[in-house]
Amino acid sequence: MTKLDSVSLLERNVIDLYIADSDKPTPLVLYIHGGGFKGGDKKTISQGALKSYAARGVSMAAINYLTKDDPPIMMSYGRVNEPITAETSVSDIVHHPLFGVKLQEEMEKLGLECLVVYRDAKTRKSVQHGAPEQRPLNSVEFVIKQFEKAR
């Protein structure tokens, strides 16, 4: 097994890849640590699990996610925020704005800013979750706003 070094300007914005020895592509298991958005680290990945998966030709990746100590985020979805039903495709579920809405709820509990933008089910226009009457910020405006706050 080969570990690819993580490189990032931000400590929490990294991914560690553990590639199983193989001359062809391997399956990948993604490890996301616990911690309820309050703490934790990808370094808690089990060395035993890494070895066991590698022995079976399976690669692993470990990531960190945002916690209370991280900067604000913006999530923008091109998809319409329609209800998920039994007919909803897996692709639509994985990329559904509901993920951003739930993340926003958790971040608000921690007092962190999280902006979620998606297409409205009725108008098909981009709206900001929780403030549909406001013109939603685009990603450039959001980043500039954060830089201005930091000055």
N, C-alpha and C positions, 0 to 999 in steps of 0.2 A: 504494500500500500504506500502511496506517495501523498504527502500533505503539501498542497500548494500554499505558499505564504500569502497571507492576506495583506493587501495594501489599501490604505484609505487615509484621507485627511481627517476623518472623524472616527473616533474609537469605536462607536457603536454602529457605524455604517460599513460593516465588513462581513464577508462570508469566508468561512474556512472550508476548503474542499479536500476531501480525503478520497483519492482515486484508487480504486481497486486495480491491482496488476492484471492487465488483460490486453490482448492485441485487437480487441473489438469494443464497441460501445458497451457500457454496463448500466444496469438500472441504478437509480439514485434515490436514496432516502434522505429527506430533509428533516433535520433536527431543529426544533424551535423550543428553547428552554421555557420552563414555567416561571412564574413570578407575578402574574396578574398585573402587568404593566407598572409594577412598583420596584422591581429589582430582578436580579438574576443575570446570568451570563452564559454565552454559548460554550464557555470552557467547562461547563458541567457535563458535557457529553461523556458518556461512559467509554472508557478505553476498551473494556471488554466487548461492548457492542461494536465499536469500530473494527476490532480484530475479527469478531464473529462474522460481520457482514463482509469484510474484505476477503475472508477465507471462502466465502460463498460467491465471490465475484460481484459484490454489490458495493458501489461507491456511496459516500455520505457527504452531506453538506451541513454545516452548522451556522446559524445566523443569530444575531442579536436583534431585538426589536426595541421600539421606543419605550422609555420609562419616564418617570416624573422629572428626571434631570435633563431631558433632551429638549431641543428647540421645537417651536410649533411646526405643524405640517399642513400641507394641502393635498387633498386627493380629488382628482378631477376625472369624471367618468363620461365617456361619449355615449354610454348606454342610457336608455330610458329607465327611470325608476318605476317599473311596473311590478305588481305582485308576483311572487314566485309561486308557480303552480306545479302540478304533477307533469304538465307538458313542457315546462321550462327546460331548455337544454342544459347539460352540465356546463358547457362553455359560458352560457349566460349566468348561471349561478355563481361560478367562480369569479366572474368579473362584474358582479352585480353591485350597484351603489349601496345596497344594504350593508355590505362589509364596511364601507366608509362611515356610514351612519352609526353603526355599532362601535367602531373605533372612536368616533367623535364623542359618543356617550361616555366611554371609559376615560378618555382624555379629559373631558370636562370634570369628571369626578376628582381628577388629580389637579385641576386648575390649569390645564394646558390648552393652548389654542389649537384647534383642528378645524380647518375649513374644508367642507365637502361640497363639490359642485357636480351636478348631474343634469340630464335632460328630463324635464317634467313630462309626466305621462299624458297630460291633456294637451299642453301647448307645444310639446316637443322642443321647447327652448331651454337653454341652460339656466339653471336656478341654483341658488345657494341654499343648502339645507338649513332649515330653521329661519330663513329670511328670504322667502321666495320673491318678495316685492323689491328687494335690492338687486341692482345689477351685480352679478357675480364677478369677483376679481378673476383675472386670468393668472397663470402661474408667474409671469414676469411681474405683474403688479403685486402679487403676494410676496415675492422675494424682496422686491424693492421696499415694500412696507416694513418687512422685518429688519432690513439694513437701516432704514431710517429710525426705527425704534431703538436700535442698538447704539446709535450715535450719541 
